Amino acid sequence: MPPLLDPRDRLIVALDLPDIGAAERLVERIGDAATFYKIGYRLAYAGGLAFAERLAAQGKKTFLDLKLHDIGNTVEEGVRSASDLGATFLTVHAYPQTMRAAVAGRGNGLKILAVTVLTSYDDADAAEAGYALPVAALVAQRARQAAEIGIDGIVCAAAEARAVRAQIGPAGLIVTPGIRPAGADLGDQKRVMTPGQARAAGIDHVVVGRPITGAADPRAVAERIVAEMA
């Protein structure tokens, strides 16, 4: 059997911060309470890719949330380059051509996660964007396609986790943003769960940003989230 996952590895702290200095200070304040960090657009465009390499060299896990989507050759070559950064996860949008290209380009243990439907979307948003299917059906369809193509895991809202698990099976990863500890401000998220509810739903990793990055004591918040999931 595979080794049990360290509960701290289930929490991915989203470093949605303006610069590397702020990210470094936050990582230092959190200390060993968390081991896994997400770098999205904001930080990636401010030197975050080099920072991801430094985190990996320090024994931290990194999640490059870049949501790649382009012609196949461009995605494949981009994923190939990202594979050299020491990251653990990289996201692409769950379009079949994009996912096939990402699978072809991955290497060095990098796991590809497909983003099904953004957690800020509800059915009205999907319809406005031109999709004929409601969010739940669109998520299930894209998860099934991802599993068939060989994607390592799915990024989806917690509410869709059980439906996604039915499509990808027990070996696929489910990573969920839009997680809010009880009593936290929902912000722009529309489909959320608490960390404990997420684990009960079979979610492997939760992504938490503002409740930690905006806290007076981010280490304490990270510790509470890890304890709730454990």
N, C-alpha and C positions, 0 to 999 in steps of 0.2 A: 504493500500500500504506500502511496506517496506520503511524505512527512506532513504533519499537521501544520497549517499556516499560522504563523505568529499573528495574534490578534491585532498587533500594531500595523501589520502589513495590509490589513483589510481597510484601514483608513488611508485615503489619499487626500492630502492637504493641497488645496488649489492655491497656487502662488499667483493669484490675480492681482499683482502689485505693479507699481509704476516703474521700478528700476531694480537693478541687481542688489544695490545696497539694502533696500527695504526687504528684499527676499532673504538675503544673508542674515539680517538681523532677526527676522521671524524664525528661520530655521534654527538659529542659535538659541532663541528663547524657548522654542519647543523642545530642543534637546532630543533625548532618546524616547520621548513620549510618542513620536511618530517616526516612521522610516520611509515613507513613500510620499512623493511630491509631484504635483501636476504643473506643467508649464504650458500655458495657452498662448493665444495671439499676443496679448499685451506684453508679457514678459519676453516671449520669444523674439519680438521685434526690438527689444531693448537689451540684447545680449544674452537672452535666456538659453540659447542652444549651447553656448560655451559653458554657461552655469550648470546646465544639465550634465555635461561631462565631468565637471568638478564634483557635483553631488555623487555621481556614480563612483568616482575615484575614492570618495569618502565612505563608500559602502551603502549609500542611500539608493533607493529605487526611484526612477523617474518615469513620468507619464507625459509624453509629448502630445498634447491635445491640439493637433494642427488641422484636423478634419480635411485631409487632402481630397481633392476632387478635380480631375483634369483629364486630358486624353491619356490613354493607357501608358504610352512610353514615358510621358512626363511623370506620372505617378510612380511607375516602376523605378525609374532612376532616382526620384526623390526618396522613396522608401529605402533604396539601396544605400544612399548617402546617410540617411537617418540611422541605419543599422550600425554605423560606425561610431555613434555617439554614446553607446553604452546604456541606452534607455531600455526600459522594460516593456512599455506600451507605447503604441502610436495609433492615433485615430485616422480613419478615412470615412467619407460618407458612403452609405450603404447602397451604392449603385453597382450593379453587377460588373460592368466593365472596369470600374475603379477598383472593386474588391479583387478581381482576378489579377490586375496589374500589381496591386499591393502584395498579394501572396507571392507573385513571381519575384518581387524585389526584396522581400524580407530576408534577413540573415542575422548571424551573431546572437541568436536567442531572442530577438525582438518579436513581440507578439502584436498582431494587428487586431485592433478593435474597430468594429463598424458602428457608426452612429446611425441609428434607425430614424427617429424623429426627435427633434430637439425638445427638451423638457419645458421650454417656454411656449410650445405649441399645444393648442387644444383643437377640437374638431373644426371650430370656426376658422382658426388660423390655417389649418390644412386646406380647407375649402377655398379660402382666399388665395392660397398659393397655387391653386389649380389641381389639387389632388382629388380624385373621385372617391377614394376610400376614406373612412374615418380613421382617426389616429390609431386605434387598437388594431384594426385590420391591416393598416399599412405597416405597423411595427412587426406584426406576425409574418407578413409576406417577406419583408426585408430580412428578418432573422432566419427564415427558412432558406432564402437564397444564400445568405452568408455562410450557413452551415454546409450547404452543398458545395460552395466554392472552396471551403477550407479556412475560413477566417477563424481566428483564435477565440474571439469573444464579441460581445455585443454591449454597446452603450445604449441604455434605455431608461425611461422613468421607472421608478420602483413599482408603480401600479401595474406595469406590463410584464414584470419579472416572471411570473408563473407562466404566462402565455409564451414568453420568449424561451423559457426553459423547455417547454413542450416541443419547441421547434429545434433547439440546438442540442438537446440531450444533456446528460450529467457532466460531461467533460468540458463543455464550453464555459467560458467565463462570462459573468454578468457584472458589469460595472455601472453604477448608478449615480448620476449627479442629482441635484434637487433634493438632497437630504438636509433636513433641518431638525436639530434637537428640539424637544418639546418646549414650546413657548418662544421660539426664535422667530424673527421677522421673516416672512415668506419672500420678500423682495419681488422679483419678476417671475418667480417660479409658480407654475399653476398645478403641477402634478407632483406632490411631495410625500415623503414618509419620514418617520423618525429613524435613527440608526437601528434601534431594536426591531422595529417593524421590518426594516430592510433585511436584516439577517434572518428573521423568521420567514421571509418570503424567498429565501434561498439565494440572495444576492451575495456575490463573492467580495466585491470591493465597493465602498461608498466614497464619493467625492464631496468634500465639504470645504467651502471657501469662506465666505463672509462671516459665518458664526465663529470661526477661529481667527481669521486675519483681522477682524474688527474687535476682538475681545480684549479686555484689559489684561487678562491672563490667558494667552492662547494655549500655553502648555496645559493648564487645568482643564480647559474645554476639550482639548485633544484627549486627555486622559479619561474624561467622563464618557466621551463617545466610544473610545476603545473598550472601556469597561462595560458599557451598555451592549456592545456587539458581542463581547466575550461571554 
